[in-house]
C-alpha cells in the first residue's frame, strides 16, 4: 500500500512540475474593469528553458497576427534566468464608445534557432465602468 501511495505522490509531483515548467505566461486570460479609458494587467513571464533567455513581449490583436494599436508592454524585452520568472505590465486604450476591448499578448524568444519558433499568447479584456 505504501508503494502505491508513494508512486501516486511521485507521479503527482512530476505532473505538477512539468506543468509549471511549461508555463511561460501567467495568467493566459484575464479581464477586469477600469474607471478610465486605459486598462493594464500585471503578468508573469517564465523561462522554462535550461539556459538564460531573452523574450520579446508583443501586444497583438486578438487573432495574434498584427501588433495592437494603442497598446504597450513594459518592459518590451525581458531576460530571465532558467527556471525563473519576471513581471511585465501590458496596458491598452479602450474606445469610450465601445466600453470594452480585448487584446492579445505574445511572448517570443528573441534568439531561438530552429524550424519552429515557440510563442505563448494570452488574451486580456478591459471593461470601462
Backbone as XML, in Angstrom:
<?xml version="1.0"?>
<chain id="A" units="angstrom">
  <residue number="1" name="UNK">
    <atom name="N" x="0.817" y="-1.191" z="0.000"/>
    <atom name="CA" x="0.000" y="0.000" z="0.000"/>
    <atom name="C" x="0.865" y="1.261" z="0.000"/>
  </residue>
  <residue number="2" name="UNK">
    <atom name="N" x="1.970" y="1.246" z="0.785"/>
    <atom name="CA" x="2.860" y="2.404" z="0.815"/>
    <atom name="C" x="3.494" y="2.656" z="-0.543"/>
  </residue>
  <residue number="3" name="UNK">
    <atom name="N" x="3.853" y="1.581" z="-1.238"/>
    <atom name="CA" x="4.480" y="1.719" z="-2.556"/>
    <atom name="C" x="3.518" y="2.379" z="-3.538"/>
  </residue>
  <residue number="4" name="UNK">
    <atom name="N" x="2.251" y="2.029" z="-3.491"/>
    <atom name="CA" x="1.248" y="2.626" z="-4.379"/>
    <atom name="C" x="1.072" y="4.110" z="-4.050"/>
  </residue>
  <residue number="5" name="UNK">
    <atom name="N" x="1.000" y="4.428" z="-2.767"/>
    <atom name="CA" x="0.850" y="5.820" z="-2.335"/>
    <atom name="C" x="2.076" y="6.638" z="-2.747"/>
  </residue>
  <residue number="6" name="UNK">
    <atom name="N" x="3.265" y="6.079" z="-2.544"/>
    <atom name="CA" x="4.498" y="6.775" z="-2.920"/>
    <atom name="C" x="4.562" y="6.986" z="-4.432"/>
  </residue>
  <residue number="7" name="UNK">
    <atom name="N" x="4.181" y="5.982" z="-5.192"/>
    <atom name="CA" x="4.190" y="6.108" z="-6.656"/>
    <atom name="C" x="3.182" y="7.163" z="-7.108"/>
  </residue>
  <residue number="8" name="UNK">
    <atom name="N" x="2.008" y="7.192" z="-6.493"/>
    <atom name="CA" x="0.997" y="8.190" z="-6.845"/>
    <atom name="C" x="1.486" y="9.591" z="-6.500"/>
  </residue>
  <residue number="9" name="UNK">
    <atom name="N" x="2.110" y="9.746" z="-5.336"/>
    <atom name="CA" x="2.636" y="11.054" z="-4.929"/>
    <atom name="C" x="3.740" y="11.517" z="-5.876"/>
  </residue>
  <residue number="10" name="UNK">
    <atom name="N" x="4.636" y="10.604" z="-6.250"/>
    <atom name="CA" x="5.708" y="10.940" z="-7.185"/>
    <atom name="C" x="5.131" y="11.349" z="-8.540"/>
  </residue>
  <residue number="11" name="UNK">
    <atom name="N" x="4.155" y="10.599" z="-9.014"/>
    <atom name="CA" x="3.516" y="10.946" z="-10.286"/>
    <atom name="C" x="2.862" y="12.312" z="-10.243"/>
  </residue>
  <residue number="12" name="UNK">
    <atom name="N" x="2.190" y="12.631" z="-9.141"/>
    <atom name="CA" x="1.560" y="13.935" z="-8.985"/>
    <atom name="C" x="2.606" y="15.041" z="-8.973"/>
  </residue>
  <residue number="13" name="UNK">
    <atom name="N" x="3.709" y="14.834" z="-8.255"/>
    <atom name="CA" x="4.781" y="15.834" z="-8.219"/>
    <atom name="C" x="5.375" y="16.071" z="-9.596"/>
  </residue>
  <residue number="14" name="UNK">
    <atom name="N" x="5.619" y="15.012" z="-10.340"/>
    <atom name="CA" x="6.169" y="15.157" z="-11.691"/>
    <atom name="C" x="5.189" y="15.867" z="-12.606"/>
  </residue>
  <residue number="15" name="UNK">
    <atom name="N" x="3.902" y="15.539" z="-12.473"/>
    <atom name="CA" x="2.888" y="16.184" z="-13.300"/>
    <atom name="C" x="2.811" y="17.674" z="-12.994"/>
  </residue>
  <residue number="16" name="UNK">
    <atom name="N" x="2.814" y="18.044" z="-11.694"/>
    <atom name="CA" x="2.771" y="19.450" z="-11.305"/>
    <atom name="C" x="4.026" y="20.184" z="-11.752"/>
  </residue>
  <residue number="17" name="UNK">
    <atom name="N" x="5.178" y="19.566" z="-11.630"/>
    <atom name="CA" x="6.432" y="20.205" z="-12.029"/>
    <atom name="C" x="6.474" y="20.420" z="-13.531"/>
  </residue>
  <residue number="18" name="UNK">
    <atom name="N" x="6.028" y="19.468" z="-14.313"/>
    <atom name="CA" x="6.077" y="19.628" z="-15.764"/>
    <atom name="C" x="5.125" y="20.713" z="-16.209"/>
  </residue>
  <residue number="19" name="UNK">
    <atom name="N" x="3.978" y="20.843" z="-15.557"/>
    <atom name="CA" x="3.040" y="21.906" z="-15.900"/>
    <atom name="C" x="3.599" y="23.268" z="-15.567"/>
  </residue>
  <residue number="20" name="UNK">
    <atom name="N" x="4.304" y="23.387" z="-14.449"/>
    <atom name="CA" x="4.870" y="24.664" z="-14.046"/>
    <atom name="C" x="5.993" y="25.083" z="-14.995"/>
  </residue>
  <residue number="21" name="UNK">
    <atom name="N" x="6.804" y="24.124" z="-15.438"/>
    <atom name="CA" x="7.902" y="24.461" z="-16.334"/>
    <atom name="C" x="7.404" y="24.847" z="-17.720"/>
  </residue>
  <residue number="22" name="UNK">
    <atom name="N" x="6.296" y="24.293" z="-18.150"/>
    <atom name="CA" x="5.802" y="24.572" z="-19.488"/>
    <atom name="C" x="5.115" y="25.930" z="-19.563"/>
  </residue>
  <residue number="23" name="UNK">
    <atom name="N" x="4.728" y="26.492" z="-18.424"/>
    <atom name="CA" x="4.009" y="27.762" z="-18.417"/>
    <atom name="C" x="4.981" y="28.913" z="-18.589"/>
  </residue>
  <residue number="24" name="UNK">
    <atom name="N" x="4.765" y="29.751" z="-19.608"/>
    <atom name="CA" x="5.639" y="30.890" z="-19.831"/>
    <atom name="C" x="4.918" y="32.220" z="-19.667"/>
  </residue>
  <residue number="25" name="UNK">
    <atom name="N" x="3.598" y="32.207" z="-19.574"/>
    <atom name="CA" x="2.813" y="33.433" z="-19.444"/>
    <atom name="C" x="1.662" y="33.156" z="-18.485"/>
  </residue>
  <residue number="26" name="UNK">
    <atom name="N" x="1.623" y="33.901" z="-17.388"/>
    <atom name="CA" x="0.594" y="33.678" z="-16.378"/>
    <atom name="C" x="-0.037" y="35.002" z="-15.981"/>
  </residue>
  <residue number="27" name="UNK">
    <atom name="N" x="-1.335" y="35.133" z="-15.943"/>
    <atom name="CA" x="-2.321" y="34.218" z="-16.479"/>
    <atom name="C" x="-2.397" y="34.351" z="-17.999"/>
  </residue>
  <residue number="28" name="UNK">
    <atom name="N" x="-2.967" y="33.370" z="-18.647"/>
    <atom name="CA" x="-3.067" y="33.413" z="-20.109"/>
    <atom name="C" x="-4.368" y="34.071" z="-20.563"/>
  </residue>
  <residue number="29" name="UNK">
    <atom name="N" x="-5.270" y="34.314" z="-19.628"/>
    <atom name="CA" x="-6.520" y="35.005" z="-19.953"/>
    <atom name="C" x="-6.969" y="35.743" z="-18.702"/>
  </residue>
  <residue number="30" name="UNK">
    <atom name="N" x="-7.423" y="36.995" z="-18.901"/>
    <atom name="CA" x="-7.882" y="37.779" z="-17.762"/>
    <atom name="C" x="-8.761" y="38.912" z="-18.242"/>
  </residue>
  <residue number="31" name="UNK">
    <atom name="N" x="-9.683" y="39.333" z="-17.400"/>
    <atom name="CA" x="-10.495" y="40.511" z="-17.688"/>
    <atom name="C" x="-10.624" y="41.326" z="-16.420"/>
  </residue>
  <residue number="32" name="UNK">
    <atom name="N" x="-10.891" y="42.614" z="-16.589"/>
    <atom name="CA" x="-11.032" y="43.485" z="-15.432"/>
    <atom name="C" x="-11.595" y="44.829" z="-15.831"/>
  </residue>
  <residue number="33" name="UNK">
    <atom name="N" x="-12.119" y="45.545" z="-14.845"/>
    <atom name="CA" x="-12.724" y="46.847" z="-15.099"/>
    <atom name="C" x="-11.728" y="47.959" z="-14.837"/>
  </residue>
  <residue number="34" name="UNK">
    <atom name="N" x="-12.039" y="49.126" z="-15.385"/>
    <atom name="CA" x="-11.219" y="50.311" z="-15.189"/>
    <atom name="C" x="-12.133" y="51.541" z="-15.192"/>
  </residue>
  <residue number="35" name="UNK">
    <atom name="N" x="-11.845" y="52.548" z="-14.390"/>
    <atom name="CA" x="-12.654" y="53.762" z="-14.410"/>
    <atom name="C" x="-12.262" y="54.721" z="-15.537"/>
  </residue>
  <residue number="36" name="UNK">
    <atom name="N" x="-11.140" y="54.448" z="-16.200"/>
    <atom name="CA" x="-10.668" y="55.325" z="-17.281"/>
    <atom name="C" x="-10.674" y="54.587" z="-18.610"/>
  </residue>
  <residue number="37" name="UNK">
    <atom name="N" x="-10.090" y="55.209" z="-19.621"/>
    <atom name="CA" x="-10.032" y="54.561" z="-20.936"/>
    <atom name="C" x="-8.743" y="53.766" z="-21.141"/>
  </residue>
  <residue number="38" name="UNK">
    <atom name="N" x="-7.996" y="53.527" z="-20.067"/>
    <atom name="CA" x="-6.771" y="52.726" z="-20.143"/>
    <atom name="C" x="-6.863" y="51.591" z="-19.133"/>
  </residue>
  <residue number="39" name="UNK">
    <atom name="N" x="-6.545" y="50.386" z="-19.580"/>
    <atom name="CA" x="-6.548" y="49.211" z="-18.713"/>
    <atom name="C" x="-5.175" y="48.576" z="-18.740"/>
  </residue>
  <residue number="40" name="UNK">
    <atom name="N" x="-4.721" y="48.135" z="-17.592"/>
    <atom name="CA" x="-3.432" y="47.470" z="-17.504"/>
    <atom name="C" x="-3.544" y="46.166" z="-16.734"/>
  </residue>
  <residue number="41" name="UNK">
    <atom name="N" x="-2.647" y="45.246" z="-17.046"/>
    <atom name="CA" x="-2.571" y="43.966" z="-16.350"/>
    <atom name="C" x="-1.109" y="43.678" z="-16.028"/>
  </residue>
  <residue number="42" name="UNK">
    <atom name="N" x="-0.879" y="43.110" z="-14.854"/>
    <atom name="CA" x="0.453" y="42.648" z="-14.474"/>
    <atom name="C" x="0.488" y="41.153" z="-14.741"/>
  </residue>
  <residue number="43" name="UNK">
    <atom name="N" x="1.461" y="40.729" z="-15.548"/>
    <atom name="CA" x="1.576" y="39.333" z="-15.962"/>
    <atom name="C" x="2.950" y="38.802" z="-15.573"/>
  </residue>
  <residue number="44" name="UNK">
    <atom name="N" x="3.073" y="37.500" z="-15.558"/>
    <atom name="CA" x="4.325" y="36.867" z="-15.187"/>
    <atom name="C" x="4.842" y="36.057" z="-16.372"/>
  </residue>
  <residue number="45" name="UNK">
    <atom name="N" x="6.054" y="36.369" z="-16.800"/>
    <atom name="CA" x="6.712" y="35.642" z="-17.892"/>
    <atom name="C" x="7.757" y="34.728" z="-17.271"/>
  </residue>
  <residue number="46" name="UNK">
    <atom name="N" x="7.680" y="33.429" z="-17.595"/>
    <atom name="CA" x="8.607" y="32.457" z="-17.030"/>
    <atom name="C" x="9.499" y="31.846" z="-18.092"/>
  </residue>
  <residue number="47" name="UNK">
    <atom name="N" x="10.685" y="31.421" z="-17.676"/>
    <atom name="CA" x="11.647" y="30.800" z="-18.580"/>
    <atom name="C" x="11.760" y="29.303" z="-18.265"/>
  </residue>
  <residue number="48" name="UNK">
    <atom name="N" x="11.160" y="28.443" z="-19.103"/>
    <atom name="CA" x="11.248" y="27.001" z="-18.867"/>
    <atom name="C" x="12.507" y="26.363" z="-19.451"/>
  </residue>
  <residue number="49" name="UNK">
    <atom name="N" x="13.310" y="27.139" z="-20.167"/>
    <atom name="CA" x="14.479" y="26.592" z="-20.852"/>
    <atom name="C" x="15.656" y="26.420" z="-19.889"/>
  </residue>
  <residue number="50" name="UNK">
    <atom name="N" x="16.607" y="25.537" z="-20.212"/>
    <atom name="CA" x="17.736" y="25.275" z="-19.316"/>
    <atom name="C" x="18.837" y="26.336" z="-19.380"/>
  </residue>
  <residue number="51" name="UNK">
    <atom name="N" x="18.626" y="27.413" z="-20.120"/>
    <atom name="CA" x="19.629" y="28.484" z="-20.190"/>
    <atom name="C" x="18.939" y="29.839" z="-20.110"/>
  </residue>
  <residue number="52" name="UNK">
    <atom name="N" x="19.710" y="30.845" z="-19.849"/>
    <atom name="CA" x="19.215" y="32.218" z="-19.788"/>
    <atom name="C" x="18.638" y="32.589" z="-21.156"/>
  </residue>
  <residue number="53" name="UNK">
    <atom name="N" x="17.427" y="33.169" z="-21.150"/>
    <atom name="CA" x="16.753" y="33.506" z="-22.415"/>
    <atom name="C" x="16.232" y="34.934" z="-22.360"/>
  </residue>
  <residue number="54" name="UNK">
    <atom name="N" x="16.202" y="35.562" z="-23.540"/>
    <atom name="CA" x="15.578" y="36.878" z="-23.684"/>
    <atom name="C" x="14.296" y="36.691" z="-24.481"/>
  </residue>
  <residue number="55" name="UNK">
    <atom name="N" x="13.220" y="37.282" z="-23.986"/>
    <atom name="CA" x="11.911" y="37.175" z="-24.619"/>
    <atom name="C" x="11.425" y="38.553" z="-25.041"/>
  </residue>
  <residue number="56" name="UNK">
    <atom name="N" x="10.770" y="38.610" z="-26.188"/>
    <atom name="CA" x="10.111" y="39.822" z="-26.673"/>
    <atom name="C" x="8.654" y="39.735" z="-26.239"/>
  </residue>
  <residue number="57" name="UNK">
    <atom name="N" x="8.134" y="40.827" z="-25.669"/>
    <atom name="CA" x="6.753" y="40.888" z="-25.193"/>
    <atom name="C" x="5.983" y="41.770" z="-26.178"/>
  </residue>
  <residue number="58" name="UNK">
    <atom name="N" x="5.032" y="41.162" z="-26.911"/>
    <atom name="CA" x="4.359" y="41.868" z="-28.004"/>
    <atom name="C" x="2.843" y="41.939" z="-27.807"/>
  </residue>
  <residue number="59" name="UNK">
    <atom name="N" x="2.279" y="43.142" z="-27.588"/>
    <atom name="CA" x="0.821" y="43.287" z="-27.597"/>
    <atom name="C" x="0.316" y="43.072" z="-29.030"/>
  </residue>
  <residue number="60" name="UNK">
    <atom name="N" x="-0.683" y="42.205" z="-29.182"/>
    <atom name="CA" x="-1.165" y="41.811" z="-30.505"/>
    <atom name="C" x="-2.688" y="41.993" z="-30.595"/>
  </residue>
  <residue number="61" name="UNK">
    <atom name="N" x="-3.212" y="41.877" z="-31.818"/>
    <atom name="CA" x="-4.661" y="41.820" z="-31.983"/>
    <atom name="C" x="-5.146" y="40.459" z="-31.472"/>
  </residue>
  <residue number="62" name="UNK">
    <atom name="N" x="-6.449" y="40.268" z="-31.416"/>
    <atom name="CA" x="-6.974" y="39.023" z="-30.836"/>
    <atom name="C" x="-6.734" y="37.797" z="-31.704"/>
  </residue>
  <residue number="63" name="UNK">
    <atom name="N" x="-6.409" y="37.997" z="-32.976"/>
    <atom name="CA" x="-6.073" y="36.867" z="-33.853"/>
    <atom name="C" x="-4.577" y="36.546" z="-33.803"/>
  </residue>
  <residue number="64" name="UNK">
    <atom name="N" x="-3.814" y="37.358" z="-33.070"/>
    <atom name="CA" x="-2.364" y="37.196" z="-32.918"/>
    <atom name="C" x="-1.626" y="37.294" z="-34.248"/>
  </residue>
  <residue number="65" name="UNK">
    <atom name="N" x="-2.107" y="38.173" z="-35.145"/>
    <atom name="CA" x="-1.466" y="38.328" z="-36.447"/>
    <atom name="C" x="-0.790" y="39.682" z="-36.630"/>
  </residue>
  <residue number="66" name="UNK">
    <atom name="N" x="-1.249" y="40.717" z="-35.908"/>
    <atom name="CA" x="-0.681" y="42.059" z="-36.042"/>
    <atom name="C" x="-0.468" y="42.676" z="-34.669"/>
  </residue>
  <residue number="67" name="UNK">
    <atom name="N" x="0.465" y="43.620" z="-34.590"/>
    <atom name="CA" x="0.657" y="44.346" z="-33.341"/>
    <atom name="C" x="-0.590" y="45.164" z="-33.036"/>
  </residue>
  <residue number="68" name="UNK">
    <atom name="N" x="-0.940" y="45.259" z="-31.773"/>
    <atom name="CA" x="-2.135" y="46.004" z="-31.356"/>
    <atom name="C" x="-1.831" y="47.500" z="-31.311"/>
  </residue>
  <residue number="69" name="UNK">
    <atom name="N" x="-2.757" y="48.289" z="-31.848"/>
    <atom name="CA" x="-2.635" y="49.746" z="-31.787"/>
    <atom name="C" x="-2.955" y="50.212" z="-30.368"/>
  </residue>
  <residue number="70" name="UNK">
    <atom name="N" x="-2.337" y="51.291" z="-29.941"/>
    <atom name="CA" x="-2.587" y="51.887" z="-28.628"/>
    <atom name="C" x="-2.405" y="50.894" z="-27.489"/>
  </residue>
  <residue number="71" name="UNK">
    <atom name="N" x="-1.388" y="50.046" z="-27.577"/>
    <atom name="CA" x="-1.078" y="49.091" z="-26.522"/>
    <atom name="C" x="0.438" y="49.035" z="-26.331"/>
  </residue>
  <residue number="72" name="UNK">
    <atom name="N" x="0.861" y="48.899" z="-25.083"/>
    <atom name="CA" x="2.293" y="48.814" z="-24.789"/>
    <atom name="C" x="2.549" y="47.713" z="-23.759"/>
  </residue>
  <residue number="73" name="UNK">
    <atom name="N" x="3.753" y="47.220" z="-23.781"/>
    <atom name="CA" x="4.214" y="46.262" z="-22.774"/>
    <atom name="C" x="5.504" y="46.820" z="-22.189"/>
  </residue>
  <residue number="74" name="UNK">
    <atom name="N" x="5.600" y="46.802" z="-20.862"/>
    <atom name="CA" x="6.790" y="47.308" z="-20.185"/>
    <atom name="C" x="7.278" y="46.274" z="-19.194"/>
  </residue>
  <residue number="75" name="UNK">
    <atom name="N" x="8.493" y="45.829" z="-19.290"/>
    <atom name="CA" x="9.403" y="46.070" z="-20.396"/>
    <atom name="C" x="8.972" y="45.278" z="-21.632"/>
  </residue>
  <residue number="76" name="UNK">
    <atom name="N" x="9.410" y="45.717" z="-22.772"/>
    <atom name="CA" x="9.079" y="45.047" z="-24.025"/>
    <atom name="C" x="10.018" y="43.894" z="-24.342"/>
  </residue>
  <residue number="77" name="UNK">
    <atom name="N" x="11.066" y="43.784" z="-23.549"/>
    <atom name="CA" x="12.078" y="42.740" z="-23.741"/>
    <atom name="C" x="12.586" y="42.366" z="-22.359"/>
  </residue>
  <residue number="78" name="UNK">
    <atom name="N" x="12.545" y="41.079" z="-22.025"/>
    <atom name="CA" x="12.991" y="40.628" z="-20.701"/>
    <atom name="C" x="13.995" y="39.487" z="-20.841"/>
  </residue>
  <residue number="79" name="UNK">
    <atom name="N" x="15.024" y="39.525" z="-20.021"/>
    <atom name="CA" x="15.998" y="38.442" z="-19.961"/>
    <atom name="C" x="15.810" y="37.752" z="-18.618"/>
  </residue>
  <residue number="80" name="UNK">
    <atom name="N" x="15.634" y="36.423" z="-18.685"/>
    <atom name="CA" x="15.268" y="35.669" z="-17.489"/>
    <atom name="C" x="16.176" y="34.442" z="-17.345"/>
  </residue>
  <residue number="81" name="UNK">
    <atom name="N" x="16.620" y="34.193" z="-16.133"/>
    <atom name="CA" x="17.443" y="33.022" z="-15.833"/>
    <atom name="C" x="16.582" y="31.760" z="-15.939"/>
  </residue>
  <residue number="82" name="UNK">
    <atom name="N" x="17.211" y="30.601" z="-16.144"/>
    <atom name="CA" x="16.452" y="29.354" z="-16.233"/>
    <atom name="C" x="15.649" y="29.084" z="-14.961"/>
  </residue>
  <residue number="83" name="UNK">
    <atom name="N" x="14.390" y="28.690" z="-15.157"/>
    <atom name="CA" x="13.541" y="28.354" z="-14.026"/>
    <atom name="C" x="13.013" y="29.541" z="-13.250"/>
  </residue>
  <residue number="84" name="UNK">
    <atom name="N" x="13.239" y="30.751" z="-13.724"/>
    <atom name="CA" x="12.780" y="31.954" z="-13.035"/>
    <atom name="C" x="11.699" y="32.659" z="-13.849"/>
  </residue>
  <residue number="85" name="UNK">
    <atom name="N" x="11.096" y="33.678" z="-13.249"/>
    <atom name="CA" x="10.038" y="34.439" z="-13.909"/>
    <atom name="C" x="10.205" y="35.920" z="-13.590"/>
  </residue>
  <residue number="86" name="UNK">
    <atom name="N" x="9.559" y="36.751" z="-14.404"/>
    <atom name="CA" x="9.629" y="38.203" z="-14.218"/>
    <atom name="C" x="8.287" y="38.815" z="-14.572"/>
  </residue>
  <residue number="87" name="UNK">
    <atom name="N" x="7.910" y="39.855" z="-13.852"/>
    <atom name="CA" x="6.651" y="40.552" z="-14.108"/>
    <atom name="C" x="6.792" y="41.521" z="-15.268"/>
  </residue>
  <residue number="88" name="UNK">
    <atom name="N" x="5.729" y="41.631" z="-16.056"/>
    <atom name="CA" x="5.611" y="42.648" z="-17.100"/>
    <atom name="C" x="4.227" y="43.281" z="-16.956"/>
  </residue>
  <residue number="89" name="UNK">
    <atom name="N" x="4.106" y="44.488" z="-17.458"/>
    <atom name="CA" x="2.827" y="45.201" z="-17.449"/>
    <atom name="C" x="2.407" y="45.433" z="-18.886"/>
  </residue>
  <residue number="90" name="UNK">
    <atom name="N" x="1.169" y="45.087" z="-19.205"/>
    <atom name="CA" x="0.603" y="45.413" z="-20.511"/>
    <atom name="C" x="-0.531" y="46.403" z="-20.258"/>
  </residue>
  <residue number="91" name="UNK">
    <atom name="N" x="-0.564" y="47.468" z="-21.044"/>
    <atom name="CA" x="-1.606" y="48.492" z="-20.917"/>
    <atom name="C" x="-2.124" y="48.830" z="-22.306"/>
  </residue>
  <residue number="92" name="UNK">
    <atom name="N" x="-3.426" y="49.119" z="-22.383"/>
    <atom name="CA" x="-4.023" y="49.450" z="-23.679"/>
    <atom name="C" x="-5.200" y="50.396" z="-23.506"/>
  </residue>
  <residue number="93" name="UNK">
    <atom name="N" x="-5.465" y="51.165" z="-24.568"/>
    <atom name="CA" x="-6.583" y="52.108" z="-24.567"/>
    <atom name="C" x="-7.866" y="51.384" z="-24.946"/>
  </residue>
  <residue number="94" name="UNK">
    <atom name="N" x="-8.962" y="51.864" z="-24.367"/>
    <atom name="CA" x="-10.295" y="51.344" z="-24.668"/>
    <atom name="C" x="-11.102" y="52.475" z="-25.288"/>
  </residue>
  <residue number="95" name="UNK">
    <atom name="N" x="-11.755" y="52.213" z="-26.394"/>
    <atom name="CA" x="-12.610" y="53.207" z="-27.044"/>
    <atom name="C" x="-13.812" y="53.478" z="-26.139"/>
  </residue>
  <residue number="96" name="UNK">
    <atom name="N" x="-14.015" y="54.729" z="-25.675"/>
    <atom name="CA" x="-15.135" y="55.043" z="-24.788"/>
    <atom name="C" x="-16.504" y="54.739" z="-25.407"/>
  </residue>
  <residue number="97" name="UNK">
    <atom name="N" x="-16.589" y="54.701" z="-26.729"/>
    <atom name="CA" x="-17.860" y="54.385" z="-27.380"/>
    <atom name="C" x="-18.201" y="52.896" z="-27.296"/>
  </residue>
  <residue number="98" name="UNK">
    <atom name="N" x="-17.171" y="52.055" z="-27.144"/>
    <atom name="CA" x="-17.406" y="50.611" z="-27.080"/>
    <atom name="C" x="-17.352" y="50.062" z="-25.658"/>
  </residue>
  <residue number="99" name="UNK">
    <atom name="N" x="-16.635" y="50.758" z="-24.760"/>
    <atom name="CA" x="-16.544" y="50.385" z="-23.343"/>
    <atom name="C" x="-15.853" y="49.045" z="-23.071"/>
  </residue>
  <residue number="100" name="UNK">
    <atom name="N" x="-15.325" y="48.394" z="-24.097"/>
    <atom name="CA" x="-14.662" y="47.104" z="-23.908"/>
    <atom name="C" x="-13.633" y="46.913" z="-25.015"/>
  </residue>
  <residue number="101" name="UNK">
    <atom name="N" x="-12.518" y="46.287" z="-24.639"/>
    <atom name="CA" x="-11.508" y="45.946" z="-25.644"/>
    <atom name="C" x="-10.752" y="44.706" z="-25.185"/>
  </residue>
  <residue number="102" name="UNK">
    <atom name="N" x="-10.497" y="43.830" z="-26.134"/>
    <atom name="CA" x="-9.681" y="42.639" z="-25.885"/>
    <atom name="C" x="-8.456" y="42.714" z="-26.774"/>
  </residue>
  <residue number="103" name="UNK">
    <atom name="N" x="-7.299" y="42.435" z="-26.182"/>
    <atom name="CA" x="-6.064" y="42.356" z="-26.957"/>
    <atom name="C" x="-5.409" y="41.011" z="-26.680"/>
  </residue>
  <residue number="104" name="UNK">
    <atom name="N" x="-4.449" y="40.679" z="-27.524"/>
    <atom name="CA" x="-3.614" y="39.515" z="-27.294"/>
    <atom name="C" x="-2.252" y="39.980" z="-26.831"/>
  </residue>
  <residue number="105" name="UNK">
    <atom name="N" x="-1.512" y="39.092" z="-26.224"/>
    <atom name="CA" x="-0.139" y="39.380" z="-25.838"/>
    <atom name="C" x="0.659" y="38.113" z="-26.084"/>
  </residue>
  <residue number="106" name="UNK">
    <atom name="N" x="1.766" y="38.232" z="-26.814"/>
    <atom name="CA" x="2.591" y="37.066" z="-27.119"/>
    <atom name="C" x="3.994" y="37.245" z="-26.555"/>
  </residue>
  <residue number="107" name="UNK">
    <atom name="N" x="4.545" y="36.147" z="-26.097"/>
    <atom name="CA" x="5.917" y="36.074" z="-25.603"/>
    <atom name="C" x="6.687" y="35.203" z="-26.583"/>
  </residue>
  <residue number="108" name="UNK">
    <atom name="N" x="7.757" y="35.767" z="-27.159"/>
    <atom name="CA" x="8.543" y="35.061" z="-28.174"/>
    <atom name="C" x="10.016" y="35.109" z="-27.793"/>
  </residue>
  <residue number="109" name="UNK">
    <atom name="N" x="10.717" y="33.977" z="-27.824"/>
    <atom name="CA" x="12.157" y="34.017" z="-27.564"/>
    <atom name="C" x="12.856" y="34.884" z="-28.616"/>
  </residue>
  <residue number="110" name="UNK">
    <atom name="N" x="13.766" y="35.740" z="-28.161"/>
    <atom name="CA" x="14.447" y="36.657" z="-29.077"/>
    <atom name="C" x="15.453" y="35.950" z="-29.980"/>
  </residue>
  <residue number="111" name="UNK">
    <atom name="N" x="16.233" y="35.069" z="-29.420"/>
    <atom name="CA" x="17.308" y="34.446" z="-30.185"/>
    <atom name="C" x="17.153" y="32.931" z="-30.131"/>
  </residue>
  <residue number="112" name="UNK">
    <atom name="N" x="16.159" y="32.426" z="-30.844"/>
    <atom name="CA" x="15.868" y="30.998" z="-30.825"/>
    <atom name="C" x="15.992" y="30.483" z="-32.243"/>
  </residue>
  <residue number="113" name="UNK">
    <atom name="N" x="16.826" y="29.479" z="-32.438"/>
    <atom name="CA" x="17.047" y="28.944" z="-33.772"/>
    <atom name="C" x="16.426" y="27.564" z="-33.888"/>
  </residue>
  <residue number="114" name="UNK">
    <atom name="N" x="15.696" y="27.347" z="-34.954"/>
    <atom name="CA" x="15.053" y="26.054" z="-35.179"/>
    <atom name="C" x="13.934" y="26.214" z="-36.182"/>
  </residue>
  <residue number="115" name="UNK">
    <atom name="N" x="13.362" y="25.125" z="-36.629"/>
    <atom name="CA" x="12.317" y="25.197" z="-37.657"/>
    <atom name="C" x="10.988" y="25.749" z="-37.127"/>
  </residue>
  <residue number="116" name="UNK">
    <atom name="N" x="10.778" y="25.698" z="-35.797"/>
    <atom name="CA" x="9.541" y="26.185" z="-35.212"/>
    <atom name="C" x="9.879" y="27.205" z="-34.137"/>
  </residue>
  <residue number="117" name="UNK">
    <atom name="N" x="9.297" y="28.396" z="-34.239"/>
    <atom name="CA" x="9.519" y="29.428" z="-33.240"/>
    <atom name="C" x="8.443" y="29.310" z="-32.168"/>
  </residue>
  <residue number="118" name="UNK">
    <atom name="N" x="8.812" y="28.949" z="-30.946"/>
    <atom name="CA" x="7.807" y="28.825" z="-29.891"/>
    <atom name="C" x="7.265" y="30.190" z="-29.506"/>
  </residue>
  <residue number="119" name="UNK">
    <atom name="N" x="5.966" y="30.252" z="-29.347"/>
    <atom name="CA" x="5.294" y="31.507" z="-28.990"/>
    <atom name="C" x="4.159" y="31.152" z="-28.037"/>
  </residue>
  <residue number="120" name="UNK">
    <atom name="N" x="4.070" y="31.870" z="-26.945"/>
    <atom name="CA" x="2.984" y="31.682" z="-25.990"/>
    <atom name="C" x="2.172" y="32.972" z="-25.982"/>
  </residue>
  <residue number="121" name="UNK">
    <atom name="N" x="0.857" y="32.830" z="-26.140"/>
    <atom name="CA" x="-0.009" y="34.010" z="-26.235"/>
    <atom name="C" x="-1.184" y="33.894" z="-25.279"/>
  </residue>
  <residue number="122" name="UNK">
    <atom name="N" x="-1.686" y="35.044" z="-24.843"/>
    <atom name="CA" x="-2.852" y="35.111" z="-23.991"/>
    <atom name="C" x="-3.769" y="36.239" z="-24.434"/>
  </residue>
  <residue number="123" name="UNK">
    <atom name="N" x="-4.986" y="36.264" z="-23.881"/>
    <atom name="CA" x="-5.972" y="37.302" z="-24.218"/>
    <atom name="C" x="-6.386" y="38.046" z="-22.958"/>
  </residue>
  <residue number="124" name="UNK">
    <atom name="N" x="-6.502" y="39.373" z="-23.094"/>
    <atom name="CA" x="-6.798" y="40.234" z="-21.956"/>
    <atom name="C" x="-7.865" y="41.254" z="-22.345"/>
  </residue>
  <residue number="125" name="UNK">
    <atom name="N" x="-8.910" y="41.348" z="-21.508"/>
    <atom name="CA" x="-10.055" y="42.205" z="-21.797"/>
    <atom name="C" x="-10.199" y="43.270" z="-20.737"/>
  </residue>
  <residue number="126" name="UNK">
    <atom name="N" x="-10.333" y="44.511" z="-21.192"/>
    <atom name="CA" x="-10.602" y="45.632" z="-20.309"/>
    <atom name="C" x="-12.014" y="46.128" z="-20.499"/>
  </residue>
  <residue number="127" name="UNK">
    <atom name="N" x="-12.696" y="46.444" z="-19.395"/>
    <atom name="CA" x="-14.075" y="46.919" z="-19.427"/>
    <atom name="C" x="-14.140" y="48.260" z="-18.702"/>
  </residue>
  <residue number="128" name="UNK">
    <atom name="N" x="-14.687" y="49.281" z="-19.365"/>
    <atom name="CA" x="-14.871" y="50.585" z="-18.717"/>
    <atom name="C" x="-16.123" y="50.545" z="-17.862"/>
  </residue>
  <residue number="129" name="UNK">
    <atom name="N" x="-16.051" y="51.117" z="-16.673"/>
    <atom name="CA" x="-17.229" y="51.186" z="-15.798"/>
    <atom name="C" x="-18.183" y="52.227" z="-16.290"/>
  </residue>
</chain>
